[in-house]
Amino acid sequence: MLTGRSSLADLTWQDAELHASHSILAIPVGATEQHGPHLPLSTDTDIAVALAQSLSKQRSDTFVAPAIAYGSSGEHSAFAGTLSVGQDATELLLVELGRSASDSFSRTLFICAHGGNHEPVSRAEQRLRSEARSVRSFSPSWPGDAHAGRVETSLMLALHPERVHGDRAVAGATAPLKTFLPTLRDSGVRAVSENGVLGDPTGASADEGRSLICEALGQLIALVESWDADT
C-alpha cells in the first residue's frame, strides 16, 4: 500500500491500477446545507470525510474518494446557501458512481453523514448489490439532538474549531423530534426552527466531539470487519 497516500485524488492511474483491485474505496457522502448560525454549510461533508479518513488510517486497504458535497437537503431550502439535488438525483449519482468504482476497486463503501441522504443511499446500495457488486453503506448513529445542536457542534469543534462561531451558537427547536416531524416534512425546517437548529448546542466541546468520532469509527470498523468475513 502507498504509505501516506490514502487519498484517491492523490494517485496516478498507475498507482490506482496497482492497488485498487484489492482495496476498498470509501466515498464520503455529505451535503451543502444550513447548520444554524454557528456551523458551516459543509458540516455533514466534513464529518463524512473525517470518518472516511479515520478508517483509512486504521485500514491500509482503504482509499478515500473525493467527497460528494451535494445531496437531498430540500427540507433546508428556506435557508440561504443550501444546495440540494434531491433524492432521485442522489440515488442515481451513487448508483452510477458505484458501478464505475467497481471497475477498479474490489469494494465500495458509502459513508453518509447527512440524515436526509439515508433513503437514497440505502436504495443505491441495494441496487448495486442486486447487480452483484460489493457495496456497503454506513451512517453514524449518535444519541442526542437532531441537527446543528450539541452533537454536531461538538463534532465540528473536534474537527474544525476555527470554523465554529461559538458566539452565535443558540438553541433552536428543542422539543422531541417526533412532536414536530410532520410539520418539518410538510413545510421544512424553517417552519419549526427560525434559526435552523434542531436542538441546543450549549455544552458542546471538542472532547465530546472526539469521543463521538471514536464511537462512530468503532461502529464503522466493525461493519467493515464483518464485511471482510463475507468476502
One Martini backbone bead per residue (centre of mass of N, CA, C, O) as a GRO file, in nm:
protein
  231
    1MET     BB    1   0.101   0.032   0.015
    2LEU     BB    2   0.062   0.379   0.018
    3THR     BB    3   0.221   0.573   0.212
    4GLY     BB    4   0.022   0.851   0.271
    5ARG     BB    5  -0.197   0.756   0.010
    6SER     BB    6  -0.536   0.756   0.064
    7SER     BB    7  -0.593   0.947  -0.170
    8LEU     BB    8  -0.725   0.929  -0.475
    9ALA     BB    9  -0.645   1.218  -0.586
   10ASP     BB   10  -0.320   1.145  -0.553
   11LEU     BB   11  -0.331   0.950  -0.776
   12THR     BB   12  -0.245   0.760  -1.017
   13TRP     BB   13  -0.341   0.524  -1.238
   14GLN     BB   14  -0.107   0.330  -1.160
   15ASP     BB   15  -0.158   0.322  -0.862
   16ALA     BB   16  -0.447   0.221  -0.881
   17GLU     BB   17  -0.389  -0.041  -1.039
   18LEU     BB   18  -0.205  -0.171  -0.816
   19HIS     BB   19  -0.441  -0.147  -0.561
   20ALA     BB   20  -0.759  -0.162  -0.619
   21SER     BB   21  -0.829  -0.478  -0.647
   22HIS     BB   22  -0.764  -0.484  -0.301
   23SER     BB   23  -0.971  -0.240  -0.238
   24ILE     BB   24  -1.122   0.027  -0.070
   25LEU     BB   25  -1.381   0.262  -0.145
   26ALA     BB   26  -1.429   0.563   0.020
   27ILE     BB   27  -1.741   0.753   0.021
   28PRO     BB   28  -1.824   1.062   0.091
   29VAL     BB   29  -2.154   1.165   0.216
   30GLY     BB   30  -2.310   1.474   0.192
   31ALA     BB   31  -2.354   1.836   0.221
   32THR     BB   32  -2.523   2.161   0.142
   33GLU     BB   33  -2.615   2.308   0.451
   34GLN     BB   34  -2.767   2.424   0.701
   35HIS     BB   35  -2.620   2.493   1.059
   36GLY     BB   36  -2.695   2.740   1.150
   37PRO     BB   37  -2.518   3.026   1.276
   38HIS     BB   38  -2.235   2.836   1.361
   39LEU     BB   39  -2.225   2.648   1.106
   40PRO     BB   40  -2.125   2.507   0.831
   41LEU     BB   41  -2.237   2.387   0.523
   42SER     BB   42  -2.011   2.136   0.546
   43THR     BB   43  -2.058   1.949   0.790
   44ASP     BB   44  -2.139   1.670   0.671
   45THR     BB   45  -1.889   1.640   0.494
   46ASP     BB   46  -1.672   1.661   0.713
   47ILE     BB   47  -1.762   1.409   0.870
   48ALA     BB   48  -1.735   1.200   0.644
   49VAL     BB   49  -1.436   1.248   0.588
   50ALA     BB   50  -1.328   1.183   0.872
   51LEU     BB   51  -1.421   0.888   0.874
   52ALA     BB   52  -1.270   0.794   0.622
   53GLN     BB   53  -0.986   0.875   0.719
   54SER     BB   54  -0.986   0.705   0.977
   55LEU     BB   55  -1.013   0.435   0.835
   56SER     BB   56  -0.751   0.456   0.660
   57LYS     BB   57  -0.563   0.450   0.917
   58GLN     BB   58  -0.663   0.149   0.998
   59ARG     BB   59  -0.669   0.082   0.674
   60SER     BB   60  -0.456  -0.007   0.409
   61ASP     BB   61  -0.719  -0.084   0.203
   62THR     BB   62  -0.800   0.236   0.209
   63PHE     BB   63  -0.970   0.470   0.010
   64VAL     BB   64  -1.035   0.821  -0.057
   65ALA     BB   65  -1.272   0.992  -0.194
   66PRO     BB   66  -1.418   1.232  -0.319
   67ALA     BB   67  -1.658   1.422  -0.213
   68ILE     BB   68  -2.005   1.445  -0.163
   69ALA     BB   69  -2.163   1.779  -0.141
   70TYR     BB   70  -2.444   1.662  -0.248
   71GLY     BB   71  -2.805   1.639  -0.177
   72SER     BB   72  -3.084   1.583   0.034
   73SER     BB   73  -3.207   1.932   0.131
   74GLY     BB   74  -3.504   2.054   0.106
   75GLU     BB   75  -3.573   2.121   0.416
   76HIS     BB   76  -3.343   2.377   0.384
   77SER     BB   77  -3.427   2.591   0.149
   78ALA     BB   78  -3.495   2.855   0.336
   79PHE     BB   79  -3.179   2.861   0.346
   80ALA     BB   80  -2.908   3.007   0.278
   81GLY     BB   81  -2.687   2.794   0.069
   82THR     BB   82  -2.857   2.572   0.002
   83LEU     BB   83  -2.787   2.253  -0.174
   84SER     BB   84  -3.009   2.062  -0.383
   85VAL     BB   85  -3.084   1.736  -0.565
   86GLY     BB   86  -3.217   1.511  -0.432
   87GLN     BB   87  -3.300   1.179  -0.426
   88ASP     BB   88  -3.279   1.080  -0.719
   89ALA     BB   89  -3.000   1.202  -0.786
   90THR     BB   90  -2.845   1.069  -0.559
   91GLU     BB   91  -2.898   0.779  -0.637
   92LEU     BB   92  -2.786   0.787  -0.926
   93LEU     BB   93  -2.502   0.876  -0.857
   94LEU     BB   94  -2.431   0.628  -0.677
   95VAL     BB   95  -2.478   0.411  -0.883
   96GLU     BB   96  -2.275   0.510  -1.099
   97LEU     BB   97  -2.033   0.525  -0.908
   98GLY     BB   98  -2.034   0.227  -0.821
   99ARG     BB   99  -1.992   0.109  -1.101
  100SER     BB  100  -1.723   0.251  -1.155
  101ALA     BB  101  -1.563   0.157  -0.904
  102SER     BB  102  -1.585  -0.158  -0.979
  103ASP     BB  103  -1.365  -0.144  -1.210
  104SER     BB  104  -1.129  -0.116  -0.975
  105PHE     BB  105  -1.265  -0.195  -0.710
  106SER     BB  106  -1.360  -0.441  -0.486
  107ARG     BB  107  -1.478  -0.204  -0.294
  108THR     BB  108  -1.770  -0.012  -0.172
  109LEU     BB  109  -1.803   0.283   0.052
  110PHE     BB  110  -2.060   0.450   0.206
  111ILE     BB  111  -2.030   0.767   0.386
  112CYS     BB  112  -2.295   0.896   0.582
  113ALA     BB  113  -2.382   1.242   0.734
  114HIS     BB  114  -2.686   1.260   0.611
  115GLY     BB  115  -3.012   1.198   0.678
  116GLY     BB  116  -3.141   1.280   0.391
  117ASN     BB  117  -2.963   1.032   0.248
  118HIS     BB  118  -3.054   0.753   0.345
  119GLU     BB  119  -3.247   0.648   0.126
  120PRO     BB  120  -3.069   0.675  -0.134
  121VAL     BB  121  -2.836   0.506  -0.025
  122SER     BB  122  -2.992   0.244   0.025
  123ARG     BB  123  -3.093   0.207  -0.266
  124ALA     BB  124  -2.816   0.202  -0.402
  125GLU     BB  125  -2.705  -0.040  -0.256
  126GLN     BB  126  -2.920  -0.244  -0.350
  127ARG     BB  127  -2.876  -0.215  -0.653
  128LEU     BB  128  -2.576  -0.298  -0.653
  129ARG     BB  129  -2.611  -0.575  -0.515
  130SER     BB  130  -2.806  -0.687  -0.740
  131GLU     BB  131  -2.534  -0.669  -0.938
  132ALA     BB  132  -2.291  -0.799  -0.771
  133ARG     BB  133  -2.182  -0.576  -0.587
  134SER     BB  134  -1.939  -0.453  -0.354
  135VAL     BB  135  -2.155  -0.298  -0.120
  136ARG     BB  136  -2.164  -0.035   0.128
  137SER     BB  137  -2.316   0.129   0.418
  138PHE     BB  138  -2.273   0.429   0.636
  139SER     BB  139  -2.430   0.553   0.945
  140PRO     BB  140  -2.420   0.741   1.200
  141SER     BB  141  -2.516   0.685   1.558
  142TRP     BB  142  -2.634   0.944   1.765
  143PRO     BB  143  -2.708   1.069   2.049
  144GLY     BB  144  -2.949   1.328   2.035
  145ASP     BB  145  -2.970   1.577   1.851
  146ALA     BB  146  -3.049   1.647   1.508
  147HIS     BB  147  -2.949   1.971   1.441
  148ALA     BB  148  -2.693   2.179   1.530
  149GLY     BB  149  -2.617   2.086   1.799
  150ARG     BB  150  -2.424   1.931   2.020
  151VAL     BB  151  -2.315   1.714   1.837
  152GLU     BB  152  -2.217   1.877   1.581
  153THR     BB  153  -2.056   2.086   1.740
  154SER     BB  154  -1.854   1.890   1.864
  155LEU     BB  155  -1.744   1.777   1.601
  156MET     BB  156  -1.640   2.056   1.489
  157LEU     BB  157  -1.451   2.118   1.730
  158ALA     BB  158  -1.268   1.871   1.659
  159LEU     BB  159  -1.215   1.934   1.344
  160HIS     BB  160  -1.312   2.277   1.308
  161PRO     BB  161  -1.288   2.528   1.523
  162GLU     BB  162  -1.241   2.782   1.326
  163ARG     BB  163  -1.561   2.731   1.205
  164VAL     BB  164  -1.681   2.808   1.482
  165HIS     BB  165  -1.955   3.016   1.609
  166GLY     BB  166  -1.995   3.046   1.936
  167ASP     BB  167  -2.151   3.333   1.957
  168ARG     BB  168  -2.408   3.192   1.776
  169ALA     BB  169  -2.485   2.967   1.979
  170VAL     BB  170  -2.821   2.853   1.968
  171ALA     BB  171  -3.117   2.758   2.025
  172GLY     BB  172  -3.392   2.587   1.907
  173ALA     BB  173  -3.556   2.316   1.861
  174THR     BB  174  -3.625   2.113   2.171
  175ALA     BB  175  -3.818   1.924   2.102
  176PRO     BB  176  -3.919   1.643   2.018
  177LEU     BB  177  -3.909   1.535   1.701
  178LYS     BB  178  -4.197   1.393   1.686
  179THR     BB  179  -4.367   1.664   1.736
  180PHE     BB  180  -4.250   1.807   1.437
  181LEU     BB  181  -4.216   1.618   1.188
  182PRO     BB  182  -4.467   1.673   1.008
  183THR     BB  183  -4.402   1.974   0.959
  184LEU     BB  184  -4.120   1.935   0.841
  185ARG     BB  185  -4.209   1.759   0.596
  186ASP     BB  186  -4.416   1.976   0.478
  187SER     BB  187  -4.232   2.274   0.547
  188GLY     BB  188  -3.978   2.248   0.697
  189VAL     BB  189  -3.749   2.379   0.915
  190ARG     BB  190  -3.850   2.680   0.935
  191ALA     BB  191  -4.133   2.599   1.070
  192VAL     BB  192  -3.965   2.503   1.355
  193SER     BB  193  -3.688   2.687   1.290
  194GLU     BB  194  -3.552   2.994   1.254
  195ASN     BB  195  -3.225   2.898   1.284
  196GLY     BB  196  -3.202   2.564   1.213
  197VAL     BB  197  -3.220   2.438   1.495
  198LEU     BB  198  -3.221   2.093   1.640
  199GLY     BB  199  -3.157   2.209   1.942
  200ASP     BB  200  -2.855   2.234   2.167
  201PRO     BB  201  -2.519   2.360   2.185
  202THR     BB  202  -2.492   2.351   2.469
  203GLY     BB  203  -2.184   2.207   2.584
  204ALA     BB  204  -2.002   2.187   2.369
  205SER     BB  205  -1.712   1.977   2.267
  206ALA     BB  206  -1.420   1.843   2.164
  207ASP     BB  207  -1.417   1.595   2.343
  208GLU     BB  208  -1.693   1.493   2.256
  209GLY     BB  209  -1.628   1.474   1.956
  210ARG     BB  210  -1.403   1.262   1.976
  211SER     BB  211  -1.582   1.045   2.104
  212LEU     BB  212  -1.785   1.026   1.867
  213ILE     BB  213  -1.583   0.940   1.653
  214CYS     BB  214  -1.487   0.681   1.792
  215GLU     BB  215  -1.761   0.546   1.799
  216ALA     BB  216  -1.810   0.544   1.489
  217LEU     BB  217  -1.550   0.399   1.410
  218GLY     BB  218  -1.617   0.136   1.551
  219GLN     BB  219  -1.867   0.075   1.378
  220LEU     BB  220  -1.721   0.080   1.104
  221ILE     BB  221  -1.513  -0.143   1.154
  222ALA     BB  222  -1.718  -0.364   1.214
  223LEU     BB  223  -1.848  -0.366   0.936
  224VAL     BB  224  -1.590  -0.434   0.772
  225GLU     BB  225  -1.520  -0.699   0.920
  226SER     BB  226  -1.782  -0.840   0.840
  227TRP     BB  227  -1.729  -0.812   0.536
  228ASP     BB  228  -1.472  -0.977   0.525
  229ALA     BB  229  -1.616  -1.250   0.605
  230ASP     BB  230  -1.797  -1.241   0.324
  231THR     BB  231  -1.532  -1.244   0.107
   0.00000   0.00000   0.00000
